[in-house]
Amino acid sequence: MIDRCFNPACKRKLHYLRDGRVVRVIQGKSDDYSTDDYSIEHYWLCGPCYDVYDFVFLPSGKVTIEPRSRGHSPEVHFGDVLLPAGGYKGYCGI
């Protein structure tokens, strides 16, 4: 369960989903997500952090943030990221 902003310099408490970005990362032990061999993790960037940073999904399956290079809408964004077994095979900044 997410309760704070994913930015380690911020750690703002999650009270409302009024702004920012939430992603759900689904990582499987196989490429078949219809089985129970997967894990689900949620990450949230608060609005002020989402103005500056965005999520980056590394080939190892690790989630991190980096400075954003493009603009975004002020609305709350939800997204799913499916990482195949063995991690993602390339850069995925959504």
C-alpha positions as CSV (number, residue, x, y, z in Angstrom):
1,M,0.0,0.0,0.0
2,I,1.4,3.4,-0.9
3,D,1.2,6.0,1.8
4,R,3.9,8.5,0.7
5,C,5.3,10.2,-2.3
6,F,7.9,8.0,-4.1
7,N,10.4,10.9,-4.2
8,P,12.9,10.2,-1.4
9,A,13.5,13.9,-0.9
10,C,9.8,14.6,-0.5
11,K,7.9,11.7,1.2
12,R,4.7,13.8,1.3
13,K,1.9,11.7,2.9
14,L,-0.9,10.5,0.6
15,H,-4.2,11.8,1.9
16,Y,-6.1,12.4,-1.4
17,L,-5.5,11.5,-5.1
18,R,-6.1,15.1,-6.2
19,D,-2.9,15.5,-8.2
20,G,0.2,13.6,-9.2
21,R,0.6,10.2,-10.7
22,V,0.0,6.7,-9.6
23,V,1.4,3.7,-11.4
24,R,0.8,0.0,-10.8
25,V,3.7,-2.2,-11.7
26,I,2.8,-5.8,-12.5
27,Q,5.9,-8.0,-12.6
28,G,5.6,-11.7,-13.5
29,K,7.7,-14.7,-13.0
30,S,6.6,-15.8,-16.4
31,D,5.2,-13.9,-19.4
32,D,1.7,-15.4,-18.7
33,Y,-0.1,-12.9,-16.4
34,S,-3.2,-15.2,-16.2
35,T,-1.4,-17.2,-13.5
36,D,-0.8,-16.3,-9.9
37,D,3.0,-16.0,-10.5
38,Y,3.2,-12.2,-10.5
39,S,3.5,-9.3,-8.0
40,I,1.8,-6.0,-8.0
41,E,3.3,-2.8,-6.6
42,H,1.9,0.7,-6.6
43,Y,3.9,4.0,-6.7
44,W,2.8,7.6,-6.3
45,L,4.4,10.9,-7.1
46,C,2.6,13.9,-5.5
47,G,1.6,16.8,-7.7
48,P,4.6,19.0,-7.0
49,C,7.1,16.1,-7.5
50,Y,5.2,15.0,-10.7
51,D,5.7,18.6,-12.1
52,V,9.5,17.9,-11.9
53,Y,9.9,14.1,-12.1
54,D,8.5,11.1,-13.8
55,F,8.8,7.4,-13.3
56,V,11.5,5.3,-15.0
57,F,11.3,1.5,-15.3
58,L,14.8,-0.1,-15.4
59,P,15.6,-3.4,-17.2
60,S,16.2,-5.0,-13.7
61,G,12.5,-4.3,-12.8
62,K,13.5,-1.5,-10.4
63,V,11.4,1.7,-10.4
64,T,13.1,5.0,-10.0
65,I,12.5,8.7,-10.9
66,E,14.3,11.2,-13.1
67,P,13.7,14.8,-14.1
68,R,10.9,15.1,-16.6
69,S,11.7,16.3,-20.1
70,R,8.2,17.1,-21.3
71,G,5.1,18.8,-20.0
72,H,2.0,17.0,-18.6
73,S,-1.6,17.6,-17.8
74,P,-2.5,18.7,-14.3
75,E,-5.0,15.8,-13.9
76,V,-4.3,12.7,-11.9
77,H,-2.8,10.0,-14.0
78,F,-3.1,6.2,-13.4
79,G,-1.2,3.7,-15.4
80,D,-0.3,0.1,-15.5
81,V,3.2,-1.2,-16.3
82,L,3.6,-4.8,-17.2
83,L,7.1,-6.1,-16.7
84,P,7.8,-9.5,-18.2
85,A,9.8,-12.2,-16.5
86,G,13.4,-11.1,-16.2
87,G,12.6,-7.4,-16.3
88,Y,11.8,-5.0,-19.1
89,K,14.1,-5.2,-22.1
90,G,14.5,-1.5,-22.6
91,Y,13.8,2.0,-21.3
92,C,10.2,2.7,-20.4
93,G,9.4,6.1,-19.1
94,I,5.7,6.6,-19.3
